[in-house]
Amino acid sequence: MAESPRCTVCGRLLRDPASRARGIGPVCHRKTRSAPAPRPAAWTLPATLLRPIADVPTGPYL
């Protein structure tokens, strides 16, 4: 996309070089960007925490 001196959404003057390259201002970009990317696989729970409840020791109180 070619650099634009104005926001393509609201028409305001763009001062930041990154906003000009994107063609949209920071406020309009926050309002119109898509849903966040899915979490990486490294953030999933370890298999030891996903075991069935019957395998969890109950201790002397239960």
PDB file of N, CA, C, O and CB in Angstrom:
ATOM      1  N   MET A   1       0.841  -1.165   0.000  1.00  0.00           N
ATOM      2  CA  MET A   1       0.000   0.000   0.000  1.00  0.00           C
ATOM      3  C   MET A   1       0.894   1.237   0.000  1.00  0.00           C
ATOM      4  O   MET A   1       1.873   1.296   0.744  1.00  0.00           O
ATOM      5  CB  MET A   1      -0.961  -0.007   1.213  1.00  0.00           C
ATOM      6  N   ALA A   2       0.566   2.210  -0.819  1.00  0.00           N
ATOM      7  CA  ALA A   2       1.350   3.439  -0.900  1.00  0.00           C
ATOM      8  C   ALA A   2       1.107   4.293   0.332  1.00  0.00           C
ATOM      9  O   ALA A   2       0.040   4.235   0.944  1.00  0.00           O
ATOM     10  CB  ALA A   2       1.003   4.227  -2.177  1.00  0.00           C
ATOM     11  N   GLU A   3       2.107   5.085   0.688  1.00  0.00           N
ATOM     12  CA  GLU A   3       1.954   5.956   1.850  1.00  0.00           C
ATOM     13  C   GLU A   3       0.842   6.959   1.600  1.00  0.00           C
ATOM     14  O   GLU A   3       0.727   7.538   0.520  1.00  0.00           O
ATOM     15  CB  GLU A   3       3.275   6.683   2.170  1.00  0.00           C
ATOM     16  N   SER A   4       0.034   7.146   2.623  1.00  0.00           N
ATOM     17  CA  SER A   4      -1.085   8.069   2.530  1.00  0.00           C
ATOM     18  C   SER A   4      -0.934   9.134   3.609  1.00  0.00           C
ATOM     19  O   SER A   4      -0.632   8.807   4.756  1.00  0.00           O
ATOM     20  CB  SER A   4      -2.439   7.322   2.671  1.00  0.00           C
ATOM     21  N   PRO A   5      -1.139  10.412   3.260  1.00  0.00           N
ATOM     22  CA  PRO A   5      -1.015  11.456   4.277  1.00  0.00           C
ATOM     23  C   PRO A   5      -2.226  11.519   5.209  1.00  0.00           C
ATOM     24  O   PRO A   5      -2.170  12.174   6.249  1.00  0.00           O
ATOM     25  CB  PRO A   5      -0.820  12.801   3.610  1.00  0.00           C
ATOM     26  N   ARG A   6      -3.311  10.848   4.848  1.00  0.00           N
ATOM     27  CA  ARG A   6      -4.536  10.878   5.651  1.00  0.00           C
ATOM     28  C   ARG A   6      -5.012   9.462   5.951  1.00  0.00           C
ATOM     29  O   ARG A   6      -4.779   8.539   5.171  1.00  0.00           O
ATOM     30  CB  ARG A   6      -5.642  11.668   4.928  1.00  0.00           C
ATOM     31  N   CYS A   7      -5.682   9.304   7.093  1.00  0.00           N
ATOM     32  CA  CYS A   7      -6.244   8.018   7.500  1.00  0.00           C
ATOM     33  C   CYS A   7      -7.347   7.642   6.522  1.00  0.00           C
ATOM     34  O   CYS A   7      -8.214   8.461   6.216  1.00  0.00           O
ATOM     35  CB  CYS A   7      -6.788   8.072   8.964  1.00  0.00           C
ATOM     36  N   THR A   8      -7.320   6.415   6.034  1.00  0.00           N
ATOM     37  CA  THR A   8      -8.329   5.980   5.072  1.00  0.00           C
ATOM     38  C   THR A   8      -9.674   5.706   5.738  1.00  0.00           C
ATOM     39  O   THR A   8     -10.675   5.547   5.040  1.00  0.00           O
ATOM     40  CB  THR A   8      -7.853   4.735   4.346  1.00  0.00           C
ATOM     41  N   VAL A   9      -9.723   5.649   7.062  1.00  0.00           N
ATOM     42  CA  VAL A   9     -10.980   5.405   7.769  1.00  0.00           C
ATOM     43  C   VAL A   9     -11.663   6.714   8.126  1.00  0.00           C
ATOM     44  O   VAL A   9     -12.828   6.922   7.788  1.00  0.00           O
ATOM     45  CB  VAL A   9     -10.735   4.577   9.033  1.00  0.00           C
ATOM     46  N   CYS A  10     -10.934   7.613   8.819  1.00  0.00           N
ATOM     47  CA  CYS A  10     -11.560   8.842   9.322  1.00  0.00           C
ATOM     48  C   CYS A  10     -11.100  10.110   8.608  1.00  0.00           C
ATOM     49  O   CYS A  10     -11.739  11.154   8.733  1.00  0.00           O
ATOM     50  CB  CYS A  10     -11.283   8.982  10.786  1.00  0.00           C
ATOM     51  N   GLY A  11     -10.002  10.031   7.864  1.00  0.00           N
ATOM     52  CA  GLY A  11      -9.524  11.188   7.111  1.00  0.00           C
ATOM     53  C   GLY A  11      -8.589  12.114   7.872  1.00  0.00           C
ATOM     54  O   GLY A  11      -8.181  13.140   7.330  1.00  0.00           O
ATOM     55  N   ARG A  12      -8.239  11.790   9.101  1.00  0.00           N
ATOM     56  CA  ARG A  12      -7.319  12.645   9.856  1.00  0.00           C
ATOM     57  C   ARG A  12      -5.925  12.608   9.246  1.00  0.00           C
ATOM     58  O   ARG A  12      -5.548  11.637   8.589  1.00  0.00           O
ATOM     59  CB  ARG A  12      -7.262  12.209  11.328  1.00  0.00           C
ATOM     60  N   LEU A  13      -5.170  13.666   9.467  1.00  0.00           N
ATOM     61  CA  LEU A  13      -3.799  13.758   8.999  1.00  0.00           C
ATOM     62  C   LEU A  13      -2.925  12.794   9.788  1.00  0.00           C
ATOM     63  O   LEU A  13      -2.990  12.772  11.017  1.00  0.00           O
ATOM     64  CB  LEU A  13      -3.272  15.201   9.124  1.00  0.00           C
ATOM     65  N   LEU A  14      -2.106  11.993   9.102  1.00  0.00           N
ATOM     66  CA  LEU A  14      -1.226  11.018   9.756  1.00  0.00           C
ATOM     67  C   LEU A  14       0.164  11.625   9.909  1.00  0.00           C
ATOM     68  O   LEU A  14       0.745  12.117   8.942  1.00  0.00           O
ATOM     69  CB  LEU A  14      -1.159   9.685   8.944  1.00  0.00           C
ATOM     70  N   ARG A  15       0.696  11.586  11.136  1.00  0.00           N
ATOM     71  CA  ARG A  15       2.016  12.151  11.400  1.00  0.00           C
ATOM     72  C   ARG A  15       3.080  11.084  11.579  1.00  0.00           C
ATOM     73  O   ARG A  15       4.248  11.331  11.276  1.00  0.00           O
ATOM     74  CB  ARG A  15       1.968  13.022  12.623  1.00  0.00           C
ATOM     75  N   ASP A  16       2.713   9.910  12.059  1.00  0.00           N
ATOM     76  CA  ASP A  16       3.663   8.841  12.328  1.00  0.00           C
ATOM     77  C   ASP A  16       4.000   8.096  11.030  1.00  0.00           C
ATOM     78  O   ASP A  16       3.090   7.746  10.279  1.00  0.00           O
ATOM     79  CB  ASP A  16       3.095   7.866  13.385  1.00  0.00           C
ATOM     80  N   PRO A  17       5.294   7.844  10.747  1.00  0.00           N
ATOM     81  CA  PRO A  17       5.666   7.141   9.519  1.00  0.00           C
ATOM     82  C   PRO A  17       5.040   5.741   9.399  1.00  0.00           C
ATOM     83  O   PRO A  17       4.670   5.312   8.306  1.00  0.00           O
ATOM     84  CB  PRO A  17       7.169   7.024   9.447  1.00  0.00           C
ATOM     85  N   ALA A  18       4.926   5.034  10.536  1.00  0.00           N
ATOM     86  CA  ALA A  18       4.323   3.701  10.488  1.00  0.00           C
ATOM     87  C   ALA A  18       2.840   3.794  10.132  1.00  0.00           C
ATOM     88  O   ALA A  18       2.329   2.967   9.377  1.00  0.00           O
ATOM     89  CB  ALA A  18       4.503   2.977  11.838  1.00  0.00           C
ATOM     90  N   SER A  19       2.153   4.796  10.672  1.00  0.00           N
ATOM     91  CA  SER A  19       0.739   4.992  10.349  1.00  0.00           C
ATOM     92  C   SER A  19       0.574   5.366   8.881  1.00  0.00           C
ATOM     93  O   SER A  19      -0.350   4.898   8.216  1.00  0.00           O
ATOM     94  CB  SER A  19       0.122   6.079  11.249  1.00  0.00           C
ATOM     95  N   ARG A  20       1.469   6.207   8.381  1.00  0.00           N
ATOM     96  CA  ARG A  20       1.394   6.580   6.963  1.00  0.00           C
ATOM     97  C   ARG A  20       1.605   5.365   6.064  1.00  0.00           C
ATOM     98  O   ARG A  20       0.915   5.205   5.057  1.00  0.00           O
ATOM     99  CB  ARG A  20       2.436   7.662   6.636  1.00  0.00           C
ATOM    100  N   ALA A  21       2.551   4.516   6.425  1.00  0.00           N
ATOM    101  CA  ALA A  21       2.809   3.319   5.627  1.00  0.00           C
ATOM    102  C   ALA A  21       1.604   2.379   5.666  1.00  0.00           C
ATOM    103  O   ALA A  21       1.278   1.737   4.668  1.00  0.00           O
ATOM    104  CB  ALA A  21       4.072   2.592   6.134  1.00  0.00           C
ATOM    105  N   ARG A  22       0.942   2.302   6.832  1.00  0.00           N
ATOM    106  CA  ARG A  22      -0.228   1.441   6.984  1.00  0.00           C
ATOM    107  C   ARG A  22      -1.451   2.074   6.336  1.00  0.00           C
ATOM    108  O   ARG A  22      -2.351   1.366   5.882  1.00  0.00           O
ATOM    109  CB  ARG A  22      -0.500   1.160   8.464  1.00  0.00           C
ATOM    110  N   GLY A  23      -1.488   3.418   6.290  1.00  0.00           N
ATOM    111  CA  GLY A  23      -2.616   4.125   5.700  1.00  0.00           C
ATOM    112  C   GLY A  23      -3.779   4.297   6.661  1.00  0.00           C
ATOM    113  O   GLY A  23      -4.880   4.661   6.250  1.00  0.00           O
ATOM    114  N   ILE A  24      -3.540   4.038   7.937  1.00  0.00           N
ATOM    115  CA  ILE A  24      -4.592   4.145   8.943  1.00  0.00           C
ATOM    116  C   ILE A  24      -3.960   4.578  10.252  1.00  0.00           C
ATOM    117  O   ILE A  24      -2.873   4.119  10.601  1.00  0.00           O
ATOM    118  CB  ILE A  24      -5.358   2.798   9.112  1.00  0.00           C
ATOM    119  N   GLY A  25      -4.634   5.460  10.981  1.00  0.00           N
ATOM    120  CA  GLY A  25      -4.113   5.980  12.236  1.00  0.00           C
ATOM    121  C   GLY A  25      -4.189   4.958  13.362  1.00  0.00           C
ATOM    122  O   GLY A  25      -4.854   3.932  13.223  1.00  0.00           O
ATOM    123  N   PRO A  26      -3.509   5.230  14.487  1.00  0.00           N
ATOM    124  CA  PRO A  26      -3.453   4.257  15.579  1.00  0.00           C
ATOM    125  C   PRO A  26      -4.819   4.000  16.226  1.00  0.00           C
ATOM    126  O   PRO A  26      -5.117   2.863  16.591  1.00  0.00           O
ATOM    127  CB  PRO A  26      -2.480   4.734  16.632  1.00  0.00           C
ATOM    128  N   VAL A  27      -5.643   5.025  16.371  1.00  0.00           N
ATOM    129  CA  VAL A  27      -6.958   4.845  16.994  1.00  0.00           C
ATOM    130  C   VAL A  27      -7.856   4.008  16.085  1.00  0.00           C
ATOM    131  O   VAL A  27      -8.495   3.064  16.548  1.00  0.00           O
ATOM    132  CB  VAL A  27      -7.619   6.218  17.293  1.00  0.00           C
ATOM    133  N   CYS A  28      -7.909   4.340  14.813  1.00  0.00           N
ATOM    134  CA  CYS A  28      -8.726   3.571  13.865  1.00  0.00           C
ATOM    135  C   CYS A  28      -8.191   2.145  13.716  1.00  0.00           C
ATOM    136  O   CYS A  28      -8.962   1.204  13.530  1.00  0.00           O
ATOM    137  CB  CYS A  28      -8.758   4.272  12.489  1.00  0.00           C
ATOM    138  N   HIS A  29      -6.876   1.994  13.798  1.00  0.00           N
ATOM    139  CA  HIS A  29      -6.286   0.660  13.699  1.00  0.00           C
ATOM    140  C   HIS A  29      -6.726  -0.208  14.875  1.00  0.00           C
ATOM    141  O   HIS A  29      -7.066  -1.375  14.682  1.00  0.00           O
ATOM    142  CB  HIS A  29      -4.748   0.751  13.647  1.00  0.00           C
ATOM    143  N   ARG A  30      -6.726   0.344  16.096  1.00  0.00           N
ATOM    144  CA  ARG A  30      -7.180  -0.406  17.275  1.00  0.00           C
ATOM    145  C   ARG A  30      -8.658  -0.777  17.145  1.00  0.00           C
ATOM    146  O   ARG A  30      -9.059  -1.873  17.535  1.00  0.00           O
ATOM    147  CB  ARG A  30      -6.951   0.418  18.563  1.00  0.00           C
ATOM    148  N   LYS A  31      -9.457   0.120  16.606  1.00  0.00           N
ATOM    149  CA  LYS A  31     -10.892  -0.119  16.500  1.00  0.00           C
ATOM    150  C   LYS A  31     -11.238  -1.128  15.406  1.00  0.00           C
ATOM    151  O   LYS A  31     -12.253  -1.817  15.510  1.00  0.00           O
ATOM    152  CB  LYS A  31     -11.609   1.183  16.235  1.00  0.00           C
ATOM    153  N   THR A  32     -10.428  -1.227  14.379  1.00  0.00           N
ATOM    154  CA  THR A  32     -10.793  -2.055  13.226  1.00  0.00           C
ATOM    155  C   THR A  32      -9.966  -3.320  13.055  1.00  0.00           C
ATOM    156  O   THR A  32     -10.273  -4.129  12.179  1.00  0.00           O
ATOM    157  CB  THR A  32     -10.679  -1.250  11.997  1.00  0.00           C
ATOM    158  N   ARG A  33      -8.933  -3.518  13.856  1.00  0.00           N
ATOM    159  CA  ARG A  33      -8.114  -4.713  13.650  1.00  0.00           C
ATOM    160  C   ARG A  33      -8.899  -5.969  14.024  1.00  0.00           C
ATOM    161  O   ARG A  33      -9.851  -5.918  14.802  1.00  0.00           O
ATOM    162  CB  ARG A  33      -6.814  -4.627  14.476  1.00  0.00           C
ATOM    163  N   SER A  34      -8.487  -7.066  13.468  1.00  0.00           N
ATOM    164  CA  SER A  34      -9.207  -8.323  13.671  1.00  0.00           C
ATOM    165  C   SER A  34      -8.929  -8.909  15.051  1.00  0.00           C
ATOM    166  O   SER A  34      -8.180  -8.337  15.844  1.00  0.00           O
ATOM    167  CB  SER A  34      -8.824  -9.334  12.590  1.00  0.00           C
ATOM    168  N   ALA A  35      -9.541 -10.050  15.324  1.00  0.00           N
ATOM    169  CA  ALA A  35      -9.384 -10.731  16.618  1.00  0.00           C
ATOM    170  C   ALA A  35      -7.923 -11.101  16.845  1.00  0.00           C
ATOM    171  O   ALA A  35      -7.179 -11.282  15.881  1.00  0.00           O
ATOM    172  CB  ALA A  35     -10.275 -11.999  16.684  1.00  0.00           C
ATOM    173  N   PRO A  36      -7.501 -11.217  18.102  1.00  0.00           N
ATOM    174  CA  PRO A  36      -6.114 -11.582  18.379  1.00  0.00           C
ATOM    175  C   PRO A  36      -5.771 -12.970  17.850  1.00  0.00           C
ATOM    176  O   PRO A  36      -6.636 -13.836  17.719  1.00  0.00           O
ATOM    177  CB  PRO A  36      -5.848 -11.522  19.871  1.00  0.00           C
ATOM    178  N   ALA A  37      -4.515 -13.156  17.555  1.00  0.00           N
ATOM    179  CA  ALA A  37      -4.043 -14.435  17.032  1.00  0.00           C
ATOM    180  C   ALA A  37      -4.201 -15.528  18.090  1.00  0.00           C
ATOM    181  O   ALA A  37      -4.146 -15.241  19.286  1.00  0.00           O
ATOM    182  CB  ALA A  37      -2.568 -14.328  16.579  1.00  0.00           C
ATOM    183  N   PRO A  38      -4.394 -16.760  17.667  1.00  0.00           N
ATOM    184  CA  PRO A  38      -4.504 -17.844  18.649  1.00  0.00           C
ATOM    185  C   PRO A  38      -3.216 -18.009  19.446  1.00  0.00           C
ATOM    186  O   PRO A  38      -2.130 -17.674  18.971  1.00  0.00           O
ATOM    187  CB  PRO A  38      -4.854 -19.160  17.951  1.00  0.00           C
ATOM    188  N   ARG A  39      -3.351 -18.533  20.673  1.00  0.00           N
ATOM    189  CA  ARG A  39      -2.182 -18.711  21.529  1.00  0.00           C
ATOM    190  C   ARG A  39      -1.264 -19.781  20.950  1.00  0.00           C
ATOM    191  O   ARG A  39      -1.741 -20.756  20.369  1.00  0.00           O
ATOM    192  CB  ARG A  39      -2.608 -19.086  22.962  1.00  0.00           C
ATOM    193  N   PRO A  40       0.036 -19.611  21.100  1.00  0.00           N
ATOM    194  CA  PRO A  40       0.964 -20.635  20.631  1.00  0.00           C
ATOM    195  C   PRO A  40       0.816 -21.928  21.435  1.00  0.00           C
ATOM    196  O   PRO A  40       0.325 -21.910  22.564  1.00  0.00           O
ATOM    197  CB  PRO A  40       2.405 -20.122  20.718  1.00  0.00           C
ATOM    198  N   ALA A  41       1.238 -23.034  20.857  1.00  0.00           N
ATOM    199  CA  ALA A  41       1.120 -24.341  21.503  1.00  0.00           C
ATOM    200  C   ALA A  41       1.913 -24.398  22.812  1.00  0.00           C
ATOM    201  O   ALA A  41       1.583 -25.193  23.693  1.00  0.00           O
ATOM    202  CB  ALA A  41       1.601 -25.442  20.554  1.00  0.00           C
ATOM    203  N   ALA A  42       2.934 -23.584  22.953  1.00  0.00           N
ATOM    204  CA  ALA A  42       3.750 -23.590  24.171  1.00  0.00           C
ATOM    205  C   ALA A  42       2.954 -23.129  25.388  1.00  0.00           C
ATOM    206  O   ALA A  42       3.372 -23.377  26.519  1.00  0.00           O
ATOM    207  CB  ALA A  42       4.977 -22.698  23.988  1.00  0.00           C
ATOM    208  N   TRP A  43       1.828 -22.472  25.186  1.00  0.00           N
ATOM    209  CA  TRP A  43       1.033 -21.972  26.294  1.00  0.00           C
ATOM    210  C   TRP A  43      -0.020 -22.966  26.760  1.00  0.00           C
ATOM    211  O   TRP A  43      -0.790 -22.649  27.666  1.00  0.00           O
ATOM    212  CB  TRP A  43       0.373 -20.686  25.905  1.00  0.00           C
ATOM    213  N   THR A  44      -0.080 -24.139  26.184  1.00  0.00           N
ATOM    214  CA  THR A  44      -1.076 -25.117  26.606  1.00  0.00           C
ATOM    215  C   THR A  44      -0.655 -25.752  27.929  1.00  0.00           C
ATOM    216  O   THR A  44       0.515 -25.694  28.305  1.00  0.00           O
ATOM    217  CB  THR A  44      -1.272 -26.202  25.523  1.00  0.00           C
ATOM    218  N   LEU A  45      -1.597 -26.347  28.620  1.00  0.00           N
ATOM    219  CA  LEU A  45      -1.299 -26.986  29.898  1.00  0.00           C
ATOM    220  C   LEU A  45      -0.516 -28.277  29.699  1.00  0.00           C
ATOM    221  O   LEU A  45      -0.748 -28.986  28.720  1.00  0.00           O
ATOM    222  CB  LEU A  45      -2.589 -27.269  30.664  1.00  0.00           C
ATOM    223  N   PRO A  46       0.404 -28.599  30.601  1.00  0.00           N
ATOM    224  CA  PRO A  46       1.137 -29.858  30.496  1.00  0.00           C
ATOM    225  C   PRO A  46       0.189 -31.044  30.722  1.00  0.00           C
ATOM    226  O   PRO A  46      -0.834 -30.910  31.394  1.00  0.00           O
ATOM    227  CB  PRO A  46       2.303 -29.895  31.515  1.00  0.00           C
ATOM    228  N   ALA A  47       0.536 -32.182  30.165  1.00  0.00           N
ATOM    229  CA  ALA A  47      -0.303 -33.376  30.255  1.00  0.00           C
ATOM    230  C   ALA A  47      -0.514 -33.816  31.702  1.00  0.00           C
ATOM    231  O   ALA A  47      -1.539 -34.425  32.005  1.00  0.00           O
ATOM    232  CB  ALA A  47       0.319 -34.513  29.455  1.00  0.00           C
ATOM    233  N   THR A  48       0.416 -33.527  32.595  1.00  0.00           N
ATOM    234  CA  THR A  48       0.265 -33.926  34.002  1.00  0.00           C
ATOM    235  C   THR A  48      -0.897 -33.189  34.670  1.00  0.00           C
ATOM    236  O   THR A  48      -1.471 -33.697  35.633  1.00  0.00           O
ATOM    237  CB  THR A  48       1.566 -33.658  34.775  1.00  0.00           C
ATOM    238  N   LEU A  49      -1.245 -32.021  34.185  1.00  0.00           N
ATOM    239  CA  LEU A  49      -2.373 -31.287  34.742  1.00  0.00           C
ATOM    240  C   LEU A  49      -3.696 -31.676  34.090  1.00  0.00           C
ATOM    241  O   LEU A  49      -4.760 -31.290  34.575  1.00  0.00           O
ATOM    242  CB  LEU A  49      -2.146 -29.801  34.589  1.00  0.00           C
ATOM    243  N   LEU A  50      -3.643 -32.420  33.017  1.00  0.00           N
ATOM    244  CA  LEU A  50      -4.850 -32.797  32.291  1.00  0.00           C
ATOM    245  C   LEU A  50      -5.272 -34.234  32.568  1.00  0.00           C
ATOM    246  O   LEU A  50      -6.089 -34.783  31.828  1.00  0.00           O
ATOM    247  CB  LEU A  50      -4.639 -32.608  30.810  1.00  0.00           C
ATOM    248  N   ARG A  51      -4.740 -34.853  33.609  1.00  0.00           N
ATOM    249  CA  ARG A  51      -5.078 -36.238  33.915  1.00  0.00           C
ATOM    250  C   ARG A  51      -6.490 -36.329  34.518  1.00  0.00           C
ATOM    251  O   ARG A  51      -6.991 -35.334  35.041  1.00  0.00           O
ATOM    252  CB  ARG A  51      -4.037 -36.842  34.885  1.00  0.00           C
ATOM    253  N   PRO A  52      -7.129 -37.484  34.455  1.00  0.00           N
ATOM    254  CA  PRO A  52      -8.477 -37.626  35.008  1.00  0.00           C
ATOM    255  C   PRO A  52      -8.492 -37.374  36.519  1.00  0.00           C
ATOM    256  O   PRO A  52      -7.484 -37.570  37.198  1.00  0.00           O
ATOM    257  CB  PRO A  52      -9.027 -39.025  34.705  1.00  0.00           C
ATOM    258  N   ILE A  53      -9.627 -36.945  37.029  1.00  0.00           N
ATOM    259  CA  ILE A  53      -9.753 -36.626  38.445  1.00  0.00           C
ATOM    260  C   ILE A  53      -9.538 -37.864  39.310  1.00  0.00           C
ATOM    261  O   ILE A  53      -9.040 -37.740  40.429  1.00  0.00           O
ATOM    262  CB  ILE A  53     -11.122 -36.017  38.730  1.00  0.00           C
ATOM    263  N   ALA A  54      -9.893 -39.039  38.832  1.00  0.00           N
ATOM    264  CA  ALA A  54      -9.733 -40.262  39.622  1.00  0.00           C
ATOM    265  C   ALA A  54      -8.261 -40.518  39.952  1.00  0.00           C
ATOM    266  O   ALA A  54      -7.974 -41.209  40.930  1.00  0.00           O
ATOM    267  CB  ALA A  54     -10.319 -41.466  38.867  1.00  0.00           C
ATOM    268  N   ASP A  55      -7.337 -39.993  39.182  1.00  0.00           N
ATOM    269  CA  ASP A  55      -5.911 -40.192  39.410  1.00  0.00           C
ATOM    270  C   ASP A  55      -5.329 -39.211  40.425  1.00  0.00           C
ATOM    271  O   ASP A  55      -4.173 -39.364  40.819  1.00  0.00           O
ATOM    272  CB  ASP A  55      -5.167 -40.069  38.108  1.00  0.00           C
ATOM    273  N   VAL A  56      -6.085 -38.219  40.854  1.00  0.00           N
ATOM    274  CA  VAL A  56      -5.571 -37.208  41.764  1.00  0.00           C
ATOM    275  C   VAL A  56      -5.652 -37.740  43.194  1.00  0.00           C
ATOM    276  O   VAL A  56      -6.728 -38.153  43.627  1.00  0.00           O
ATOM    277  CB  VAL A  56      -6.362 -35.874  41.620  1.00  0.00           C
ATOM    278  N   PRO A  57      -4.546 -37.741  43.939  1.00  0.00           N
ATOM    279  CA  PRO A  57      -4.597 -38.230  45.322  1.00  0.00           C
ATOM    280  C   PRO A  57      -5.486 -37.316  46.168  1.00  0.00           C
ATOM    281  O   PRO A  57      -5.459 -36.096  46.009  1.00  0.00           O
ATOM    282  CB  PRO A  57      -3.168 -38.311  45.930  1.00  0.00           C
ATOM    283  N   THR A  58      -6.264 -37.906  47.059  1.00  0.00           N
ATOM    284  CA  THR A  58      -7.206 -37.128  47.863  1.00  0.00           C
ATOM    285  C   THR A  58      -6.649 -36.777  49.231  1.00  0.00           C
ATOM    286  O   THR A  58      -7.090 -35.792  49.822  1.00  0.00           O
ATOM    287  CB  THR A  58      -8.499 -37.887  48.025  1.00  0.00           C
ATOM    288  N   GLY A  59      -5.707 -37.534  49.757  1.00  0.00           N
ATOM    289  CA  GLY A  59      -5.139 -37.239  51.050  1.00  0.00           C
ATOM    290  C   GLY A  59      -5.981 -37.812  52.171  1.00  0.00           C
ATOM    291  O   GLY A  59      -7.008 -38.438  51.908  1.00  0.00           O
ATOM    292  N   PRO A  60      -5.575 -37.615  53.409  1.00  0.00           N
ATOM    293  CA  PRO A  60      -6.247 -38.247  54.545  1.00  0.00           C
ATOM    294  C   PRO A  60      -7.594 -37.616  54.913  1.00  0.00           C
ATOM    295  O   PRO A  60      -8.344 -38.194  55.700  1.00  0.00           O
ATOM    296  CB  PRO A  60      -5.347 -38.201  55.736  1.00  0.00           C
ATOM    297  N   TYR A  61      -7.908 -36.460  54.368  1.00  0.00           N
ATOM    298  CA  TYR A  61      -9.107 -35.749  54.794  1.00  0.00           C
ATOM    299  C   TYR A  61     -10.346 -36.090  53.978  1.00  0.00           C
ATOM    300  O   TYR A  61     -11.449 -35.699  54.361  1.00  0.00           O
ATOM    301  CB  TYR A  61      -8.865 -34.283  54.726  1.00  0.00           C
ATOM    302  N   LEU A  62     -10.202 -36.802  52.871  1.00  0.00           N
ATOM    303  CA  LEU A  62     -11.381 -37.114  52.050  1.00  0.00           C
ATOM    304  C   LEU A  62     -11.658 -38.564  52.015  1.00  0.00           C
ATOM    305  O   LEU A  62     -12.614 -38.994  51.369  1.00  0.00           O
ATOM    306  CB  LEU A  62     -11.213 -36.615  50.658  1.00  0.00           C
TER     307      LEU A  62
END
